[in-house]
Amino acid sequence: MKRKIIIIGYDPEIIEMVLSLDDCSIEGYVDINEAKYEPMNIKYLGNDENFVNTDLNRSSRQLIITIDDTAKREFLYKFYKSHSYELATLISKKSNISKFCSIGEGCIIQELTNISFNAKLGKNVKINTGANVMHDVSVGDHSTLAPNSVILGYVKIGNCCFIGSNSTLLPNTVISANSIIGAGSVVTKSLEQGVYTGVPARKLK
């Protein structure tokens, strides 16, 4: 039987990925506003408050949170869990996933990603197209890895971190919770909480 999926945050890429999965069907999407141009003909279910106040079928549905912003990911995860919703984990058929990794509830793993041996993804993590998560990496809850980011062995990423596109985290580094790594940055050492850019990555004042 197919899983009935509700999309939280209109995202055509994620919708297209879900439509490609044989075990899923989309019941609709929730967003602040209805999409002006919605060629995939997915039903609009209202904003978050309206949806939870009118949904009578929550026990038969699973949600997926598409938003990249990590604070919003965390907020929406807690909001929907407080209303007794279950979150789906979605993995693209075009990704490469080790049989010996751990993937938490509510994760999204998009096309052309690699998740290697003994990697651990927390709850509600989003791994964008082309990201490479190498062996023994841990990624904290609600974090987002942008397209083509490279996370090398034994890196530890805290909760609610955003790792920018085409950035590289060198082995054995630790990224503190609630940090942002800018696009194209190279992290060569462990970092305290903050916003970092450059090669090597330096903290913005």
C-alpha positions as a printed Julia matrix, in Angstrom:
205×3 Matrix{Float64}:
  0.0    0.0     0.0
  1.31   3.43   -0.92
  2.22   5.99    1.72
  0.01   9.09    1.59
  2.32  12.12    1.66
  1.55  15.73    2.55
  4.17  18.22    1.35
  4.92  20.98    3.89
  6.29  23.9     1.89
  5.67  23.9    -1.86
  8.82  22.62   -3.6
  8.57  21.37   -7.19
 11.83  19.38   -6.95
 10.65  17.44   -3.9
  7.19  16.96   -5.38
  8.7   15.53   -8.55
 10.92  13.22   -6.49
  7.94  11.93   -4.48
  5.99  11.33   -7.67
  8.86   9.15   -8.9
  8.68   6.86   -5.84
  6.6    3.74   -6.34
  5.5    3.53   -2.69
  4.2    7.13   -2.35
  1.26   9.22   -3.45
  0.8   12.95   -2.77
 -2.39  14.04   -1.01
 -1.59  17.75   -1.3
  0.67  20.52   -0.1
  0.61  23.07    2.73
  2.1   26.55    2.38
  1.53  30.15    3.41
  0.0   30.84    0.0
 -1.21  28.75   -2.89
  1.35  28.39   -5.69
  0.46  30.7    -8.57
  1.75  28.25  -11.16
  1.35  24.62  -10.19
  1.78  22.45  -13.31
  1.79  19.16  -11.38
 -1.81  19.71  -10.26
 -1.22  19.0    -6.55
 -4.06  20.01   -4.23
 -3.51  23.06   -2.01
 -4.51  22.32    1.61
 -4.09  25.77    3.15
 -1.52  27.14    5.58
 -0.17  25.22    8.57
 -2.79  26.37   11.09
 -5.7   25.85    8.72
 -4.47  22.42    7.75
 -4.1   21.01   11.27
 -7.46  22.5    12.32
 -9.36  20.87    9.45
 -7.46  17.62    8.81
 -9.45  14.6     9.96
 -7.13  11.98    8.49
 -3.8   12.66   10.18
 -3.34   9.07   11.33
 -3.28   7.85    7.73
 -0.88  10.45    6.35
  2.82  11.23    6.58
  4.39  14.66    6.23
  7.6   15.8     4.6
  9.11  19.22    5.39
 10.84  20.61    2.3
 12.16  23.96    3.59
 15.94  24.52    3.65
 15.99  27.07    6.49
 17.03  25.06    9.54
 15.21  27.14   12.17
 11.99  26.79   10.2
 12.62  23.06    9.75
 12.94  22.65   13.51
  9.87  24.8    14.23
  7.66  22.95   11.75
  8.89  19.55   12.94
  7.96  20.36   16.55
  4.68  21.99   15.49
  3.48  18.95   13.55
  4.75  16.42   16.08
  2.77  18.3    18.76
 -0.32  17.62   16.62
  0.44  13.89   16.43
  1.65  13.73   12.84
  4.18  11.2    11.58
  6.98  12.37    9.3
  8.06  10.39    6.26
 11.65   9.69    5.26
 12.09  10.04    1.5
 15.1    8.71   -0.42
 15.56   9.24   -4.14
 15.96   6.14   -6.28
 18.88   7.97   -7.91
 20.92   8.25   -4.69
 23.63   5.92   -3.37
 22.93   4.89    0.23
 25.11   2.55    2.27
 23.33  -0.38    3.91
 25.32   0.45    7.03
 24.22   4.03    7.64
 21.53   5.41    9.96
 18.78   7.73    8.71
 16.35   9.43   11.1
 12.67  10.25   10.83
 11.65  12.91    8.34
 14.86  13.0     6.29
 14.94  13.96    2.61
 17.73  12.54    0.45
 17.62  13.93   -3.07
 19.04  12.77   -6.39
 22.71  11.96   -6.99
 23.64  12.05   -3.29
 26.0    9.65   -1.59
 25.63   8.51    2.02
 28.58   6.31    3.01
 29.35   3.61    5.56
 28.43   4.35    9.19
 27.11   7.84    8.44
 24.39   8.97   10.83
 21.64  11.42    9.87
 19.48  12.79   12.69
 15.79  13.68   12.48
 14.4   15.95    9.79
 17.69  16.35    7.87
 17.63  17.54    4.26
 20.37  16.36    1.9
 20.22  18.25   -1.39
 21.13  17.11   -4.89
 24.69  15.9    -5.37
 25.78  16.15   -1.73
 28.43  13.66   -0.58
 28.37  12.43    3.03
 31.37  10.22    3.63
 32.05   7.46    6.18
 31.51   7.98    9.92
 29.94  11.42    9.5
 27.14  12.52   11.82
 24.61  15.2    10.87
 22.44  16.7    13.62
 18.67  17.11   13.67
 17.04  19.65   11.31
 20.27  20.4     9.44
 20.45  21.08    5.69
 23.22  20.15    3.27
 23.01  22.26    0.11
 23.73  20.9    -3.39
 27.19  19.44   -4.04
 28.45  19.93   -0.49
 31.17  17.45    0.51
 31.38  16.17    4.08
 34.53  14.09    4.56
 35.16  11.31    7.06
 34.48  11.64   10.8
 32.96  15.13   10.54
 30.37  15.99   13.19
 27.68  18.53   12.29
 25.48  19.84   15.11
 21.74  20.4    15.12
 20.21  23.09   12.89
 23.32  23.7    10.77
 23.23  24.89    7.17
 26.09  23.71    4.96
 26.25  25.79    1.77
 26.48  24.53   -1.79
 29.88  23.4    -3.09
 31.43  23.69    0.38
 33.86  21.1     1.73
 34.29  20.01    5.35
 37.66  18.35    5.89
 37.99  15.17    7.99
 37.56  15.15   11.79
 36.14  18.68   12.0
 33.23  19.56   14.29
 30.59  22.15   13.35
 28.75  23.55   16.38
 24.95  23.68   16.41
 23.13  26.55   14.68
 26.06  27.37   12.4
 26.07  28.39    8.74
 28.83  27.49    6.3
 28.75  29.7     3.21
 28.7   28.4    -0.34
 32.1   27.35   -1.65
 33.79  27.46    1.76
 36.42  24.98    2.92
 36.33  24.08    6.61
 39.8   23.04    7.81
 39.24  23.03   11.59
 36.46  22.65   14.16
 34.19  25.69   14.46
 32.22  27.27   17.29
 28.71  28.54   16.6
 28.64  31.23   13.93
 28.53  32.09   10.24
 31.61  31.13    8.21
 32.77  31.79    4.64
 35.9   31.51    2.56
 38.89  29.28    1.93
 39.74  28.46    4.61
 36.43  29.26    6.29
 36.56  32.21    8.68
 33.92  33.57   11.02
 32.0   36.65    9.93
 32.01  39.43   12.52
